[in-house]
Amino acid sequence: MAQLKVVDTHAHLGECCVFGLIATEEEIIRRMEENGVDATIIQPYPGAKEAPKTHDRIAELCAKYPGRFYGLASMSPHGDHDAYTREIERCVKDLKFVGVKLHTIGHGVNPLSEDGDFVFQTAHDLGIPAMVHTGPGVPFALPALCIPAAQKYPGLKIILAHAGFAVFTAEAQVAASICGNLYLETSWCIGEDIRWMISTIGPERVMMGADLPSNVPVEIAKYRALDLEPAVYDRVMGGTAIEVFKLQSRGEYVRSAR
């Protein structure tokens, strides 16, 4: 058995009809192997044609490689709220997923809307973190739009995916400085901006994520290039994610599964 040290907090499985992307189990595992990633938190693309089926695929991957993969539910909250609740509850209670995604651009969800609030409420009620896409997709993807939910649900951990995606990184930092329950996942951000977020918000609220398999080595290289103190590096590369998503309580991965 071995403890988790490097966690990719943002990955997708399957096809995406919104962005024209595809990620396979084989490619994800290969990138993990090549770059020393111990565990990956994985979700459907927002353009998954049938999100529940992708949730099942993710659950199968988690079962095949215990401790190496953790599921994060993602589906549109528009429509039947009861059906949405049932699926997210299934993911959390039956499939043991560790969070839920509000995809502002992929699902066309305004975090300030009734449907947006319903995602935050669902996560709050289930005791899981909510990840929110920020960056491309303005105005819905503006990081500041998560401030009201963070204030309404102070016990809910909200992860700003992409931390503003370079263009709105400063806004993500300001939002996190206002709300202590906002966390920053830094995929696609500039290296020096990552350093700034770590130094101002603190490593306990910053986490590494890659988003795409091909971006795994790029995002890891950014952190390595910052020459962070070992304790800080360990925190942002895995410690924060382990705490936020409660990965420690779910067991350690088996190296032989690699």
MILOBA-624700 format. One record per residue: y, x, z of N, C-alpha, C in turn. Coordinates in steps of 0.001 Angstrom, whole numbers, plus 500000, padded with zeros to 6 digits. Layout:
BEGIN
Y_X_Z_Y_X_Z_Y_X_Z
...
This chain:
BEGIN
498804_500852_500000_500000_500000_500000_501248_500889_500000
502324_500395_499410_503572_501149_499365_504750_500194_499495
505786_500651_500180_506951_499798_500369_507794_499733_499095
508487_498606_498945_509408_498463_497824_510630_499338_498054
511066_500027_497022_512280_500838_497109_513262_500496_495997
512759_500347_494771_513621_500035_493639_513283_498632_493146
514266_497743_493181_514062_496349_492796_515054_495982_491695
514539_495528_490568_515377_494973_489507_515549_493491_489827
516757_493111_490187_516984_491751_490679_517242_490728_489586
517304_491180_488313_517672_490252_487250_516885_490564_485979
515857_489758_485729_515055_489908_484519_514621_488539_484027
514229_488471_482763_513817_487213_482143_512464_487377_481464
511752_486275_481348_510477_486261_480648_510477_485150_479610
509944_485463_478427_509798_484448_477392_510891_484494_476349
511059_483360_475651_512022_483276_474561_513273_482519_474994
514371_482809_474280_515639_482161_474562_516257_481667_473263
516350_480349_473114_516930_479787_471893_518454_479754_471946
519034_480078_473100_520491_480140_473210_521017_481479_472705
520403_482576_473172_520883_483913_472823_519999_484629_471809
518906_483993_471394_518033_484613_470408_517309_485838_470920
516859_485785_472174_516200_486923_472805_514752_486587_473141
513954_487618_473364_512579_487438_473822_512193_488629_474690
511488_488359_475771_510999_489414_476654_509539_489134_476967
508685_490104_476734_507252_489943_476965_506829_490627_478263
505699_490182_478797_505153_490811_479992_504923_492296_479768
504408_492635_478585_504076_494027_478284_505311_494921_478291
506400_494447_477679_507612_495250_477633_508230_495398_479017
508233_494321_479783_508796_494379_481132_508040_495389_481989
506716_495324_481949_505897_496243_482742_506094_497676_482277
506164_497888_480967_506361_499251_480444_507674_499836_480928
508736_499057_480901_510029_499556_481355_510013_499835_482850
509307_499022_483610_509175_499279_485040_508460_500589_485280
507365_500801_484571_506580_502023_484716_507395_503260_484363
508099_503187_483251_508857_504332_482756_510014_504719_483671
510532_503754_484426_511753_503995_485185_511586_503879_486696
510352_503789_487161_510099_503786_488586_510584_502554_489323
510532_501406_488656_510916_500152_489300_509705_499592_490038
509846_499371_491321_508734_498896_492133_508493_497397_491990
509578_496628_491883_509442_495171_491794_510568_494594_490950
510291_493453_490336_511264_492780_489485_511325_491305_489850
512539_490799_489994_512744_489365_490205_513004_488752_488841
512158_487818_488446_512114_487381_487054_512293_485873_486930
513007_485457_485891_513371_484051_485697_513246_483687_484219
513202_482409_483891_513244_482011_482482_514622_482305_481903
514677_482484_480589_515971_482511_479928_516574_481107_479993
517899_481000_479926_518495_479663_479924_518109_478853_478689
517722_479565_477618_517326_478886_476396_515829_478658_476283
515120_478716_477419_513691_478388_477400_513527_476925_477018
512680_476635_476035_512546_475256_475570_511897_474361_476616
511007_474943_477420_510354_474187_478499_510308_475074_479733
511350_474990_480541_511465_475853_481712_510266_475772_482654
509723_474580_482947_508570_474524_483851_507375_475342_483358
507158_475374_482054_506056_476177_481524_506321_477668_481712
507574_478065_481563_507904_479469_481817_507782_479782_483299
508129_478828_484150_507911_479018_485588_506435_479286_485863
505561_478564_485177_504127_478770_485356_503703_480165_484893
504268_480607_483770_503966_481957_483270_504401_483016_484274
505569_482814_484861_506068_483758_485858_505164_483767_487079
504719_482585_487507_503810_482500_488653_502500_483229_488372
502006_483125_487154_500784_483835_486773_500991_485346_486825
502165_485797_486384_502477_487222_486422_502571_487718_487865
503176_486910_488721_503283_487265_490134_501908_487358_490786
501014_486449_490407_499659_486456_490972_498848_487636_490462
499080_488019_489224_498341_489129_488616_498772_490467_489200
500066_490588_489511_500603_491821_490075_501313_491502_491395
500557_491214_492444_501173_490799_493715_502126_491855_494263
503315_491403_494649_504313_492296_495204_505135_493042_494182
504763_492945_492923_505520_493631_491874_506470_492674_491163
506164_491384_491213_507022_490387_490580_507289_489245_491547
508515_488732_491483_508921_487578_492280_509657_486620_491359
509351_485343_491457_509944_484359_490568_511273_483828_491058
512130_483488_490088_513395_482839_490366_513516_481671_489390
513661_480467_489914_513668_479267_489074_514988_479131_488313
514898_478635_487088_516101_478414_486294_515861_477285_485305
516627_476220_485445_516576_475108_484500_517879_474318_484604
518170_473537_483593_519423_472796_483565_519433_471704_484638
520548_471594_485370_520671_470521_486360_521230_469237_485763
521563_469269_484482_522073_468060_483837_520911_467074_483651
521154_465834_483939_520095_464834_483775_519605_464312_485106
518318_464109_485203_517687_463497_486373_517652_464491_487539
518433_464248_488551_518469_465153_489694_517170_465142_490485
516505_464010_490511_515224_463952_491224_514191_464852_490548
514171_464843_489224_513237_465697_488485_513578_467165_488707
514875_467477_488729_515310_468851_488990_514848_469296_490375
515071_468449_491363_514674_468785_492727_513171_469010_492828
512393_468143_492198_510930_468286_492262_510474_469619_491674
511082_470018_490554_510661_471267_489921_511073_472482_490749
512277_472474_491280_512706_473615_492088_511885_473679_493377
511596_472532_493971_510742_472518_495164_509343_473027_494835
508814_472655_493675_507496_473150_493258_507517_474671_493138
508580_475182_492537_508695_476627_492358_508742_477353_493697
509501_476804_494636_509685_477469_495917_508489_477272_496838
508039_476039_496968_506989_475736_497945_505578_476045_497429
505327_475794_496152_503986_476015_495609_503838_477377_494923
504851_477756_494146_504768_479007_493390_505386_480185_494132
506023_479923_495270_506598_480959_496141_507730_481732_495482
508545_481047_494685_509709_481684_494083_510747_481972_495173
511617_482938_494896_512524_483427_495939_513983_483016_495740
514289_482256_494686_515668_481852_494454_515784_480900_493288
517026_480491_492998_517284_479583_491884_518520_480078_491148
518596_479775_489845_519703_480239_489007_520563_479063_488549
521879_479264_488618_522824_478361_487998_523384_479125_486800
522991_478718_485596_523429_479452_484401_524604_478730_483770
525784_479243_484052_527017_478581_483647_527165_478439_482141
526796_479474_481381_526965_479418_479931_525720_478873_479243
524555_479337_479646_523328_478919_478984_523011_477453_479140
523387_476870_480280_523153_475455_480537_524451_474646_480525
525574_475306_480280_526853_474594_480229_527199_473921_481537
527154_474695_482645_527377_474119_483970_528634_474697_484605
529548_473841_484953_530730_474239_485703_530353_474278_487183
530483_475422_487857_530132_475488_489276_530905_474496_490142
532044_474032_489651_532861_473088_490416_532468_471634_490177
531563_471406_489225_531185_470042_488872_530124_469485_489831
529836_468197_489670_528806_467564_490491_527453_468218_490267
527117_468488_489003_525827_469118_488711_525790_470549_489233
526925_471252_489142_526975_472604_489684_526763_472598_491180
527438_471705_491863_527281_471609_493311_525851_471243_493689
525197_470456_492830_523830_470043_493144_522885_471247_493174
523134_472232_492318_522318_473454_492341_522525_474185_493661
523776_474339_494068_524065_475015_495340_523455_474239_496511
523578_472928_496486_523025_472111_497569_521506_472239_497636
520869_472242_496451_519410_472378_496403_518980_473705_497002
519669_474791_496625_519339_476102_497170_519560_476128_498681
520660_475568_499110_520967_475523_500541_519895_474775_501314
519508_473618_500807_518515_472796_501498_517143_473458_501553
516830_474263_500525_515526_474934_500480_515553_476295_501165
516730_476743_501557_516838_478025_502249_516626_479229_501353
517041_479123_500086_516880_480224_499139_518244_480619_498575
518391_481850_498080_519657_482257_497459_519834_481593_496097
521095_481479_495683_521428_480973_494362_522096_482087_493567
521586_482357_492376_522203_483325_491473_523010_482562_490432
524201_483057_490113_525097_482373_489184_525539_483341_488094
525380_482931_486848_525856_483768_485737_527371_483827_485751
527922_485052_485707_529366_485239_485601_529668_486197_484458
530882_486090_483918_531291_486952_482811_531521_486173_481546
530737_486430_480483_530890_485662_479243_530628_484179_479492
531457_483331_478889_531311_481900_479087_532454_481300_479869
533634_481915_479766_534829_481399_480436_535203_480039_479843
535619_479073_480659_536003_479244_482070_534881_479038_483078
533754_478457_482674_532707_478153_483656_532163_479396_484341
532173_480540_483637_531558_481753_484162_532516_482645_484945
533697_482155_485252_534624_482933_486062_534062_483092_487475
534012_484304_488015_533464_484508_489358_534147_483679_490432
535453_483469_490306_536200_482744_491341_535733_481307_491508
535085_480744_490497_534630_479360_490590_533502_479188_491600
532954_480297_492084_531898_480217_493102_532464_480242_494523
533751_480503_494647_534347_480559_495984_534234_479217_496721
534563_478084_496092_534440_476814_496823_533025_476551_497344
532008_476841_496533_530625_476624_496990_530279_477568_498138
530738_478807_498048_530468_479763_499128_531101_479295_500430
532261_478664_500340_532933_478156_501532_532307_476851_502030
531835_476034_501098_531205_474768_501474_529845_474991_502120
529103_476013_501634_527768_476313_502156_527756_477737_502720
528359_477961_503874_528486_479323_504413_527160_480005_504713
526104_479217_504884_524795_479807_505144_524025_480154_503887
524586_479844_502729_523928_480089_501450_524360_481428_500868
523396_482251_500509_523696_483514_499836_523817_483246_498331
524950_483592_497749_525210_483380_496328_525394_484728_495653
524579_484985_494644_524640_486248_493916_525405_486043_492617
526484_486781_492424_527246_486720_491186_526568_487633_490170
525750_487028_489299_525029_487808_488301_526011_488486_487363
525801_489759_487119_526631_490621_486266_527965_490973_486919
528246_490423_488098_529497_490738_488811_530699_490710_487879
530769_489677_487042_531888_489526_486129_531707_490181_484782
530589_490937_484620_530238_491505_483299_531338_492428_482770
531856_493340_483601_532869_494343_483252_534254_493719_483081
534383_492704_482233_535697_492115_481971_536281_491455_483217
535428_490775_484005_535898_490060_485186_535357_490679_486475
535052_491975_486438_534539_492645_487631_535537_492594_488779
536823_492793_488473_537830_492758_489537_537857_491396_490212
537700_490334_489421_537690_488991_490004_536459_488785_490877
535321_489321_490442_534104_489221_491255_534286_489952_492574
534929_491108_492531_535180_491877_493747_536101_491110_494690
537139_490496_494140_538074_489727_494960_537360_488529_495594
536533_487837_494791_535785_486692_495327_534892_487121_496479
534195_488253_496301_533301_488750_497346_534080_489222_498571
535297_489696_498360_536106_490126_499498_536580_488936_500326
536664_487769_499687_537088_486544_500373_535924_485881_501096
534750_485896_500461_533573_485194_500992_532451_486184_501294
532076_486266_502548_531041_487212_502952_529643_486849_502506
529448_485635_501977_528124_485238_501495_528021_485331_499972
528982_486011_499331_528886_486301_497903_528393_487735_497724
527411_487904_496846_526802_489203_496581_527001_489554_495106
526967_490851_494797_527275_491320_493455_526073_492000_492809
525572_491401_491735_524508_492030_490914_525216_492609_489703
525028_493908_489439_525979_494658_488620_525568_494949_487177
524593_494249_486623_524204_494539_485239_525389_494363_484300
525520_495300_483358_526564_495310_482320_527928_495736_482836
528036_496128_484119_529311_496612_484645_529489_498102_484351
530738_498556_484368_531063_499971_484179_530674_500752_485428
530175_501951_485242_529705_502757_486355_530730_502941_487468
531945_503303_487105_532967_503521_488131_533360_502220_488833
533225_501104_488130_533472_499819_488800_532384_499526_489822
531159_499945_489519_530069_499785_490485_530371_500604_491739
530838_501837_491535_531200_502672_492682_532277_501978_493529
533270_501403_492843_534368_500715_493527_533854_499516_494315
532951_498729_493715_532407_497571_494419_531621_497997_495649
530848_499053_495522_530070_499545_496662_530999_500000_497785
532060_500715_497432_532946_501278_498448_533820_500226_499111
534134_499146_498414_535032_498130_498972_534309_496934_499580
533240_496505_498953_532482_495345_499449_531352_495790_500374
530833_496978_500120_529755_497517_500943_528422_497442_500238
527561_498457_500411_526264_498484_499731_525342_497343_500135
525595_496740_501289_524744_495640_501754_525006_494349_500989
525998_494362_500086_526233_493172_499254_526292_493517_497760
525738_494650_497402_525661_495065_495993_524210_495346_495654
523777_494910_494463_522382_495120_494068_522262_495423_492587
521300_496262_492270_521046_496635_490885_520269_495554_490157
520648_495305_488912_519909_494394_488046_520041_494888_486621
519099_494526_485763_519120_495029_484384_519351_493937_483350
518841_492739_483577_518973_491596_482677_517976_491658_481519
517977_492747_480750_517067_492901_479616_516151_494093_479845
514913_494050_479342_514008_495193_479513_514602_496502_478999
515249_496454_477843_515818_497676_477264_516993_498212_478072
517534_497388_478958_518686_497800_479763_518281_498415_481099
516997_498396_481427_516535_498950_482704_516924_500429_482852
516589_501295_481883_516964_502702_482055_518470_502921_482093
519212_502077_481395_520669_502212_481368_521274_501916_482738
520870_500809_483341_521435_500428_484634_521045_501414_485729
519817_501892_485698_519394_502887_486692_520171_504178_486518
520412_504569_485268_521177_505795_484999_522592_505699_485558
523194_504521_485490_524545_504344_486037_524568_504679_487526
523599_504155_488257_523566_504396_489697_523268_505855_490018
522360_506464_489279_522044_507871_489511_523254_508748_489256
524062_508387_488268_525230_509194_487905_526331_509135_488952
526281_508183_489862_527339_508019_490858_527208_508997_492027
526054_509680_492139_525838_510646_493223_526125_510026_494588
525547_508853_494811_525741_508161_496081_524973_508843_497201
525410_508628_498424_524644_509109_499577_523260_508456_499539
522212_509186_499946_520852_508645_499854_520685_507267_500486
521259_507057_501651_521109_505762_502324_521803_504654_501540
522949_504957_500950_523674_503977_500145_522902_503675_498867
522391_504731_498241_521606_504564_497010_520388_503683_497260
519667_503967_498332_518477_503173_498652_518840_501709_498889
519992_501483_499483_520406_500113_499792_520683_499322_498520
521485_499880_497622_521865_499134_496414_520729_499050_495408
519814_500005_495451_518700_499998_494497_517545_499108_494931
517536_498698_496184_516425_497849_496621_516634_497166_497953
517250_497872_498895_517385_497334_500248_518118_496022_500332
519217_495906_499587_519983_494663_499612_519153_493502_499078
518477_493728_497963_517656_492671_497360_516509_492262_498280
515888_493232_498913_514785_492937_499828_515248_492021_500949
516454_492279_501443_516995_491464_502527_517429_490083_502052
518175_490044_500948_518721_488777_500452_517611_487820_500025
516616_488336_499301_515534_487497_498789_514311_487465_499707
514420_488128_500861_513361_488133_501886_512035_488623_501297
512104_489716_500571_510898_490235_499926_509959_490906_500912
510483_491483_501983_509628_492167_502938_508604_491234_503558
509024_489994_503795_508131_489039_504444_507032_488555_503510
507124_488955_502239_506152_488489_501263_505135_489569_500900
505111_490639_501675_504076_491642_501471_504540_492804_500629
503737_493848_500626_504026_495050_499860_503144_495088_498626
503644_495758_497594_502859_495789_496379_501778_496858_496433
500776_496696_495645_499663_497635_495580_499867_498558_494386
499967_499864_494639_500255_500793_493556_499179_500780_492472
497946_500502_492852_496868_500499_491867_497051_499406_490833
497904_498396_491141_498165_497317_490174_499014_497814_489028
499597_498987_489184_500453_499523_488152_499601_500121_487051
